[in-house]
Amino acid sequence: MSFAKIIARKIVFPVLIGLKADQLLLGGSGKSAIVNFHGVTDVNGNRFNNRHLDVNEFEKLIIYLKRNYEIVSLKDIFEIHRSGKKTTKRTIALTFDDGYINNFTIALPLLKKHNVPATFYLITKGFTDPEYYVWPDIIDLVQRNLKQDVILDVGTFKYPGFYCDKLKLSLVDFLKSCGSKREKYISELSAKYSFYKVTAKKFPQLIELVRKDEFKKYSDEVLIEYGSHSHTHFNLEYLTATECEAELKESRRIITDLTGKEPISLAFPDGSYSNETIDIGIKAGYLNQVAVTYKFNENNKNPNLLSRYTVSNSTTWQSNAIRLAMDFKKFAF
């Protein structure tokens, strides 16, 4: 970490919060936005991925958000969006992607403690395959431990950056873009570099998704809405229409079976979507859809789609608070 970042996180941002400078930055009174998390953890050090916020930073941020914003459900946010009405306060909804077990064992108790609603987006293959891990976590573990090139039938991804000169893509970007063929490559890499499983078993909180039997304890949580993050976490814009429809319908079927409620909310994996996938999602029953940022100018007027502000997992709660204050106008509607 650079010296400038250390000074900013340790001194500048705490001072700004203490002086309530964030209130000057906020603006956008009467606007609404969606704030996105992935995981929350109490594991110190040995982080092989960057998808989990430290539990102490998380709780402090939740306290801050509740004090400075009105936190409502995602359904309420979409109702506000569609009605065109302005709220009297800055309003936000909280979402959590992927369905990591730590969302349930660590984040949820704190949400309940502070009476804060949220939407948990689930990758439903974690319910049907107990050995299933989200593919970016597998790749993070492989790249962290591997000291040689990765060779696939499409080309060679050279160590240490795992970049393929032939494709002009990194390994991660290639896997994002290869549609349903990604499963073949992930299976191949998992078999060839199975050493990643040792780290996965050692730090399950950083990689394990909630499994079917465990989820049953949480299926009727009052504060939590369950939505789909697809069945297999494919980048949906690279699937055929038939493949995309199958992904979304299977995910919806599984969530309905486990909760007794038909999910109406969809979070596009990796923010990957097209106008066609939006329509496929609506036909599948997902009326409330969220991305990361809008990909097409016309999307910011779509009543069924909203963008999200993603919290940084590698900084302090004060830094996240200032960043959100600065970006609120950009992400708010």
N, C-alpha and C positions, 0 to 999 in steps of 0.2 A: 504494500500500500504506500502511495506517495506521501511525503511530508505534508503537502497541502491538504490532502484528504484527511489525514490524522487531525490536523489543526481544525478543519471544518467540522468534523464529527465530534471532537472532544471539547472544542471551545466555541466556535462560531455559532453552530446551530443551537446548542443549549442556551447561549446568551440571547439569541434571537427569540427563542421560545419564551425565555424569562422576561424579555422586554415586550412580549406579545406582538412582535413584528409580523408573525404569521397572520395576525388579524388584518394588518395593512395589506398583506399580499392576497388574502383570500378573495375578496370581491365576490361577485356572482351570487349575491343574496337572492334567494328565491329560485336557485338552480339546483339540479339534481345530477348525480353521477353514480357510477358503480366502481367499487374498489375490489381488487382481486388479490387473493392469496393462493398459495399452493399448500405448503405444509407448515407445521409449527413443531419445534423439537426442543428437547432439553439435553441433547447430545452435544458435548463440547469437543471441539477439535475433530480431526479425522473426517471432515466433510468431503465426500466424494462427489456430491452434487450441490447445486445452489438453489434448491427449491424449497428450503425450509427456514422459517424465521425463528430466531431464538425466542423461547417461551417468555422470558422476562421482557424483552423488547415488544413482543406481541401484546402482552397484557397492558403495558404502559401505553402502547399505541391505541388499543381499544378504549382505554379510559380517556385518552385525549380526543379520539374521534367522537365518543359519546358526549363529551363536554362541548365540542365545537360544531357538531353536525347533528341533525336528526337522523337516526339510523332506522330505516324501515325495511320491509321485506322487498324482495325483487319484484313480486307481483304488484306491490304498491308503486314501485318505480316505473314499471311499464304502464300502469294506469295513469300516472302523472304524465308520462311521455305521450300517450295517445290522446289524452284530454287537452293537452296544450296549456294546462293550468300552471300557474306559478305557485310554489309553496312559500310560506312565510319565512322559512329557514332554509339554510343550505342543507340539502337532503342527500343521503347516500344509502346504498345497499351494499352488503358484503357478500362476496362469493369465494368459494374455495374449489380449485380444480383438482381432478384426478382421483380423489377418494383414498388418499393415504390414511393408514390406520391412525396416524397421529392427529388427524383432524377430529377423530372421535375420542381418543383417549387424553389428548392434551388441549386442543383448541376448544372443543365443545364444552368441557366443564367451565372454562373461563367465559365463554359466550353466555352460558346459563347463569354464572355468577353475576355478570353485569347485565343480564336480561337483554341480550342483543340478538336479533334474528339474523339468519344467514341462509344462503343457498349452497348446498354441497353438490358438485357435479361429479358423477360417478363413471368410471370406466368399467363397464359391466363384465368384461372378460375376466376381471379379477374374481367374480363370483362363480364363473364356470370352470376356471382353470387355476387351481391353487398354486401352481408354479409360475403363473404369469406375472411379469414385472413390466412396468412402463418402459418402452424401448430406449428413451433418452437416458434413463438410469443405467441400463445395461451398457450402453455405449460409453457413458462417463466412466464406469468401472473398468471397461476394457481399455480405454485410452489412458486411464490413469496408471494402469499396471503394465501395459504393453510397451516394449522397447524395440519394436520392429515394425516394418510396413504391414498394412492390412491389404491383402490381395483378394479381390473379388473378380467375377467373370467380366465385369465392366471396366476394370482397370485397377491400378495400384494406388493406394492412399498412403503417401510416404510419411513415415515417422520423422520428426515429432508432431508436426501439425496435422497429419492425416489428411493431406490435400492431394487430390488427383489432378495432375496437369492435363491429362487427356480430357476429362470431363469439365475441368475448370470449376470443380466443386469440392468442398470439404466432405468428409464422410457423413457428418450429420446432415448437411444440406442435401446430399444425394439421397439419403434415406427418407428425408422429408418429401422428396419430389417423385419417388418411384411408385407411388400408389400402393395397391394391394401386394405388389411384388416385394414390398418391404419385409413381409413376414418370412419369406424365403431367406432373405439376407440376414435377418435377425436370428433365425434358427441356425443358420450356418455359422454365424459369429459366436452364438451361444455355445454351440457344440465344440467349436475349435478353441475358444478361449474361456472354457468353463471355470477358470480360476476366479472369475468375478463373483461366483456364488459364495465363495469363502467370506468375502467382505460383506456381501448381502446378508448372510446369516449372522455375521458379527454385529452389524448395525441395522437390524430390521426396521427400526423406527424411521430410517432415512429412505427406505425403499419399499416396504411392504404396503400393499393396498389392503383395505378392509375386505375380509373374506365373508362368505355367505353366512356362516353360522354366527360369527361375531356381529355382523350387521343387524341380525334379527333383534338384538337388544336395543337398537337405535332406530328401528324402522318407523316409529310413531312419535319421534321427538317433536314437541310443539313448536319450538323456535326454528326448526330446520325444514327447508323445502329441498327435496331431492330432484335433481335434474340430470340430464344425460350429457356425458362428455364423449359420446359415441360408445360403441362396443369394444373396438380394438385400438382406439386412439390413432386412427389413420388421419393424415392430412386430407380432408374431405374433397378439396378442390381437384385432387389428382386421381380420384376414383371415377369410375363410370357412373352414370346415373343409377344403374341397377345395383351396383356395389354400394353406393351411398345410401340408397333407400333401404337395402338390407341391413346395413350398419345401424341406422337410426331406428328401424322398426324392431330389431332384435334387442337393442338397448332399452327401448321403451317397454317391450314385453317383460323383460327381466325386472325392471324397476317396479312395474305395475304388480307383478307376481309377489315381490318381496314386501311392498309397502301397502298394497291394496288401493293405491292411488295412481292415476295415470299422470305421468310427468308432462308438463307443458313447457318446460324450459330446456334449452340446449345451449351448451358452450362449445363453440368450434375448437377442436384440438389445434393448438399452436396458432389459433386465430385464422386458420386456413379455411376459406370458403369462396364460393362464387355465387353469382346471382341465381344460378341453377340450384345450388345446394340449399339456399335460403328457401326456395319454392318447394324442394323435396322435403325439407324439414317441416314446413307448414302443413303439407299434405299428410305427413306422418303424425301430426298432432302437436308439434312444438311451435306454439304461437309466440313465445318469448325467447328470442335468440340473442346471444351475446358473442362478440368477437373481441379482439384486442384493440385494433384500430380499424376505421373504415377503409376499405380497399377501393371503393368507387364513390365518386362525389355524390351520386344520387342516394347512397345508403343512409346518409344522415337524415333523410326524410322518411325512411322506411319505418312504419309503426311497429314492425316485428323485430327490429334489430337495433341493438345499442352497443357502443364501444365500452371498454373498461380501462381503468387506471390500475396498473400492476405495481404492488408494493415491492420494494427492494428487500431481499433477504440478507444482504451483505453490509447493511449499515445500521444506524441507530434509529430509535423511534423518533427522535427529534428531527433527524435528517428526513425521514419519511414524511413527517408532519409538514416540514417546510416544502418538500417536493410536491406534496399533494396540494398545498396552498397555492404554490406557483402554477401548477398545472390544472387547477380546478376549472378555470374558465375554458381550457382546451377540451377537457373531457366532459364537462357538464353540458346539459341541455336545458 
